[in-house]
Amino acid sequence: MRWPPHGGGFAAVAVNDAESLLQCVQAGLGRSLLPCIVADRTAGLARVDFGGAALLEREIWTLAHPDVRHLARVSAVLAWIEATLANGEV
């Protein structure tokens, strides 16, 4: 993934979790995309406005066992997840 919107540069470090990524950013190793739930609680970080452009897209699958898929409570949860993601609420 290239850093939006300008690209360029290279990855100086690679991590696989948000906490380590946050520590790298706080240590001044560079900049990164962080989950808002993590970055919003951290002093010294600021959101960057990219003009409303979608920076990341991810395909999400929901699965339900065939024996319980027809149950109202399972259908309700799956419908809620689909509606929440479709509205961009998360």
N, C-alpha and C positions, 0 to 999 in steps of 0.2 A: 504494500500500500504506500502510495506517495503522500507526503504531507500536503494537505489542501491549503490554499489553491495553487501555490507556487511550485511545489515539488522540489526536486534537487536534494543535495545532501545525501547522507548515508546513515544507517543505524549504527550508533556507537555501542549499543548494548541491547540485548534481547532478553525479555522477561515474559513470564506467562501468567501473571496475575496482577490485578489492579493495585494492590498494596505495594508491591515491588516497583511497579511503574511510577507510582506516586513518590516513593522514596528517591528514585532516580531524578525525577523532575525537581523535587525539593533540593537535591544535592547539586543542582545546576548542570546535570549531564545533558540536558536538551529539553525539547518540548515534546508533547505527546497529546493524543486524544485520550481523555480520561472519562470514566462514567461520571455523569453529573452528580449522582448520589455520593460519590467519593470527593470530587473536586469542590463541590459547593460547601462542604464542611471544613475546607482547608484554607487557613489564612494565607494570603500572599499569592493566591492563584486567581486568575480572571478568565472569564469566558471570552472567546474571540468570535466576532460576528462574521459569518461567511455568507451573509446575504440570503439566508434561508435555504441554501443549497443542501441537499441530502449528502452527508459526508460518508455515511456507511449504510449499507443495506445488507440484510441477513435473512435467509430463508429459515422459517421456523416451522417445524412439524409437530403436530399434537397426535398422540396415539391413545387409543383406548382398546382394551381387550374386547373381542367380539361378544363375550358373554355379558358384559356390562354396558356396552356402547348404547344400548337402547334405553337404559335407565334415565329417568327424568333428571336426576341430580347430576349425572355425568354429562348428559346433553347440555344442561344449563351451564355448567362450567366451561365446556368446550365452546359454546356460543359466546359466553362472556369473554373468553380469551381472544377469540376471533374478532369480536367487536372492538375490544380495547386496542388491539394491535392495528386494526384497520383505521381507527380514529387517530392514531399516532399519540396515544396517551402515555406510552412508555418509551 
